[in-house]
Every structure is written in C-alpha cells, then in structure tokens.
C-alpha cells in the first residue's frame, strides 16, 4: 500500500468536494446566515442536534455562538440537544431514542427559533422527529445532509434551508459540514460586526 498516494487522493477529493459544495450551496448558505442573524438579533435562539460526529458538530457550532468564533462579541443564544446525558437517556429509555431530540424541541422551541439539524445520510430517525416537531412549533429549519438528502430532504418546507453536500462518503460530508458551520459563524459575525480588518 502506498500511503503517500492514499493521502494525496484524500486531499484532492477534499478540495474537489469543497469546490463542488461552494458551487451547489453558495446561495442557500447565504440564506442560512441571514436566517440565523435575523433570529439571533431578534431574541430567538438556535437549537442544534445530530448523532455521533454530527452531535460533536452541533456542540462545536453552539460553542462558537455562545462563546465566540474569531472576534469578540456578545454571546448568542444557542443550545445543543445532544449533550445532556440525563435527558438523552431518560427520554431514550421512557419514549424511545427517536424522541431524544423532539422532546427537547417541544420543551424549548418557540416560534421564530431555528432548528439546526445535522444528518450525513438525511435519514436519522431522531433528527427527522426533531424537524417534524420544529415545524409544529413554527420554527425554521436549517438541515445539513449529504448524498441525496434522504428523508430529510423530502420533508423540508420551502421556507427551510437545505445544505446537502454533493458527495456520498461520510467523511467528506462531515468535512464539509464543519466548513459550512464555520462559514455560518463567520457570516453572522460579519453581519454583526462588519467585515474583519
């Protein structure tokens, strides 16, 4: 096995995927930034969820909003739904794992809030339930998926934002998801603070 060739191929594929993602998602990404900015500056909040690596991405995104991204600013209202093990295990045990996020959306979500829902396949049952509950709560949804968008892509409203990475491999999709989340953070900061010097 030639490790140098393997690694080079990964970098090439990453760069090509990033270029295709920009071409495919530039406009909806701008919309996602505007939606977040409007909500966060009007007293609403972001609820974020995902499983596995997507759970880590949702926590990372919330940390950038509540803490800071690259520049000092006031904290922004955001909550990750995958970090409270007591809620996750209690709801999972009492109601089933498909409801671990939707119960929290029902408890915390208000009209005008945003659900940031991450699923590389677009088929995660608990993320699907969270989106359905967000719709019932009159919340906007920003969904990050990959491949063909899965069931999530089919259930989104026209007013929702779908950021579907044009790739089939989980690792490439996740790499683009963290890039997209960083760009949302940077875009929010640019609208709040102006262009960086």
C-alpha positions in Angstrom: 0.0 0.0 0.0 1.3 3.4 -0.9 0.3 5.7 1.9 1.5 8.8 0.2 -0.8 8.2 -2.8 -3.7 7.4 -0.4 -3.3 10.7 1.5 -2.8 12.7 -1.7 -6.0 11.2 -3.1 -7.9 12.3 0.0 -6.6 15.8 -0.2 -7.5 16.0 -3.9 -11.0 14.7 -3.2 -11.5 17.1 -0.3 -10.5 20.1 -2.4 -12.8 19.0 -5.3 -15.7 18.4 -2.9 -15.2 21.8 -1.3 -15.3 23.4 -4.8 -18.5 21.5 -5.7 -20.1 22.3 -2.4 -19.4 26.1 -2.9 -21.0 25.8 -6.4 -24.0 23.9 -5.2 -24.6 25.6 -1.8 -23.3 29.2 -2.1 -26.8 30.7 -2.3 -28.6 28.6 0.4 -25.6 29.2 2.6 -26.1 32.9 2.4 -29.8 32.4 3.2 -28.8 30.2 6.3 -26.6 33.0 7.5 -29.3 35.6 7.1 -31.9 33.4 8.8 -29.6 32.8 11.8 -28.7 36.5 12.0 -32.3 37.6 12.0 -33.3 35.1 14.6 -30.4 35.7 16.9 -30.7 39.5 16.8 -34.5 39.4 17.4 -34.4 37.4 20.7 -34.7 33.9 19.3 -32.3 31.0 19.6 -30.8 28.1 17.7 -31.4 24.5 18.8 -28.9 22.1 17.3 -28.9 18.3 17.0 -27.2 15.4 15.4 -25.8 11.9 16.1 -22.2 10.8 16.5 -19.9 13.1 14.6 -22.9 15.3 13.8 -23.5 15.6 17.6 -20.0 16.8 18.0 -20.5 19.3 15.1 -23.7 20.6 16.7 -21.9 21.1 20.0 -19.0 22.8 18.2 -21.4 25.2 16.4 -23.2 26.1 19.6 -19.9 26.7 21.4 -18.9 29.2 18.7 -22.2 31.1 19.1 -22.3 31.1 22.9 -18.6 31.7 23.3 -17.1 33.4 20.3 -15.9 32.5 16.8 -12.9 34.6 15.9 -13.8 38.0 17.2 -15.1 39.3 20.5 -18.9 39.9 20.6 -21.8 39.4 22.9 -22.9 35.7 23.4 -25.6 34.4 21.0 -28.4 32.2 22.2 -27.9 28.5 21.2 -28.4 25.1 22.8 -27.2 21.7 21.7 -29.7 18.9 22.2 -27.1 16.1 22.3 -25.0 17.0 25.3 -27.3 16.3 28.3 -26.9 12.6 29.1 -29.7 12.6 31.7 -32.2 13.9 29.2 -30.9 11.7 26.4 -31.0 8.5 28.5 -34.3 9.3 30.3 -36.1 10.1 27.1 -34.5 7.3 25.2 -35.5 4.8 27.9 -39.0 6.1 28.5 -40.1 7.1 25.0 -37.5 5.7 22.6 -34.3 7.0 21.0 -36.3 8.5 18.1 -37.7 11.1 20.5 -34.5 12.2 22.3 -34.3 15.5 20.3 -38.0 16.1 19.5 -38.9 16.1 23.2 -36.4 18.8 23.8 -37.6 20.8 20.8 -41.1 20.6 22.2 -39.9 21.8 25.6 -37.5 24.6 24.4 -38.5 25.6 20.9 -40.6 28.7 20.3 -41.9 30.2 17.0 -39.1 32.2 15.5 -36.4 29.8 16.8 -34.2 27.8 14.5 -33.5 24.1 14.5 -30.1 23.3 13.0 -30.4 19.6 12.2 -27.4 17.6 11.0 -27.5 14.1 9.5 -25.0 12.9 6.9 -27.4 10.4 5.4 -30.5 12.5 5.8 -32.3 9.5 7.4 -31.6 9.8 11.1 -34.9 8.9 12.8 -34.4 11.2 15.8 -33.4 14.1 13.6 -36.5 13.6 11.4 -38.7 13.7 14.5 -37.0 16.9 15.7 -37.7 18.5 12.3 -41.3 17.5 12.5 -41.7 19.0 16.0 -39.9 22.1 14.9 -42.4 22.6 12.1 -45.2 22.1 14.6 -43.6 24.8 16.8 -43.3 27.2 13.8 -39.6 27.1 13.8 -37.3 27.5 10.8 -35.1 24.5 10.0 -31.6 24.6 8.6 -30.7 21.0 7.6 -27.2 19.8 6.9 -27.2 16.5 5.0 -25.3 14.7 2.2 -25.8 12.2 -0.6 -29.3 12.8 -2.0 -30.6 14.5 1.2 -32.5 11.3 2.3 -35.9 11.6 4.0 -34.9 15.0 5.5 -34.7 16.5 2.0 -38.2 15.3 1.3 -39.8 16.7 4.5 -38.4 20.2 4.5 -40.6 23.2 3.8 -39.8 25.8 1.1 -39.0 28.2 3.9 -36.4 25.9 5.3 -32.7 25.8 4.2 -31.2 22.6 3.0 -27.4 22.3 2.8 -26.9 19.0 1.1 -23.2 18.2 0.5 -22.8 16.7 -3.0 -20.8 13.6 -2.0 -21.5 10.0 -1.0 -18.7 9.4 1.6 -19.5 10.2 5.2 -16.0 11.6 5.9 -16.3 14.1 3.0 -19.8 15.1 4.1 -18.7 15.7 7.6 -15.7 17.7 6.5 -17.9 20.0 4.5 -20.4 20.2 7.4 -17.9 21.7 9.7 -16.7 24.1 6.9 -20.4 25.2 6.4 -20.9 25.7 10.1 -17.7 27.8 10.4 -18.9 29.9 7.4 -22.3 30.4 9.1 -20.5 31.6 12.2 -18.2 33.9 10.2 -21.2 35.3 8.2 -23.1 36.0 11.4 -20.1 37.9 12.8 -19.7 39.8 9.6 -23.3 41.0 9.7 -23.0 41.8 13.4 -19.5 43.4 13.4 -18.7 44.3 9.8 -16.0 42.8 7.7 -12.9 41.9 9.6 -9.9 44.3 9.1 
